[in-house]
Amino acid sequence: MDCIFCMIVDGKIPSSKVYEDESILAFKDINPQAPIHVVVIPKEHIASLDEINASNSDIAAKIFAAIPEIAKKAEITNGYRVISNCGPDACQSVKHLHFHILGGAQLSERMT
């Protein structure tokens, strides 16, 4: 598989890890869109939110349960934004489910 996030999970590509457990990996984004920008991924390959179903929805729950801890470890202290792009019109650049945690400064109210 040529999925860059799967290669990061496998250790074939280095990352600046912020958090890791048996199901989830979080690392600093290499092209940050905010002073603190962390990417959170399931270790299992799931292409996008469109592939969440009854058999794998537990991973989404685990990710959302871990996000506050990840934000705290990343030293985000005054709020953060969580984003997941799904599909080409949303500019999903990597076809592996992932969530962006943005913080470290006052973010724009505009999402575009």
N, C-alpha and C positions, 0 to 999 in steps of 0.2 A: 504494500500500500504506500502511496506517495503523499500521505497526509502529513503536513508539517507538524501538526499538534501531536499526532501519534508518534512521530519521530522524537519529539520533545519528551513525551511520556516514557519512551523506550531508552532515553538517554543518548540517542544518536545526535541530537542537536542540543547544545547547552542552553540553559535558561537561568534567569535570576529568580529562583524559587522564593515565594513568600509564604506558601502553605502547601502541605501535602498530607494526605491520609490514604487509606486503602482504595478510595474511589475517586478522589479529586486531586487536581494539581492546580495551583495558582502561581503565576509568575508575572514579573514586570513586563509591560508591553514595550517592544523595541521601538515603537513609534508613538510615544505618549501624546494623548490629546488633552491632558490635564497634568498638573504638577505630580499627582500620584495617579497612575493608570495601571491597574492589575487585570490580567486576563485569568478567568477561572474556567477550567475545562473538566469534563469527566474523563477518567482514564480510558473508559470504554468508548470506542468510536460510535458516535451518534452524529449523523450529518447536520442536523439542524433541529430547531423546535418542532418542525413538521414531522419529525420522526419520533417524538415522544409519544408513547403509548402505554397501555396497561402493564406490559411486561418490563418496561424500563423507566417508568415515571418515578420510581424511588430515587433515581439518581438526581432528578431535578429537585426533589425534596431535600436531598442531602446537600446539594449545592446551595439552595436558599437557606438552609439551616447553618451552613458554614460561612456565608457571606459576612455576617456581622463580625465573626472572629477574624476573618481575613482582613476586613477593613481596619479592625483594631490593630492587628499585627503590622499592617502597612502604615500605621500611625495616622490614619484619617480620623480627625477628632471633632469635626464640626459638620458632619453630613457628607453624603456621597450619592452618586447616581449609578444605577445598574442598567446596562443596555445589552440586548442580544439582537443582532441583525439576523434576519431570516430570509434567504433568497436573494436573487440578483437585484431586484428593485430596492432592497434595503442595504445593498452593498455588502452582503456577506462575503468576505474575501477568503475565508478558510472554511471549507465544507466539513466542519467538525463543530458540534455544539459548543458555544462558548459565551461567556458573559463578561462584559467589561465593567469594572468598578472604577469610577472616576471621582476624584476628590482632591483635597489639599488646597483648594481655593474656592472662591465664590464662582459657581458655574453659571453660564448664560441660561436664561429662562427659555430661550429658543432651542429647539432640538434639531434644527436644520442649519 
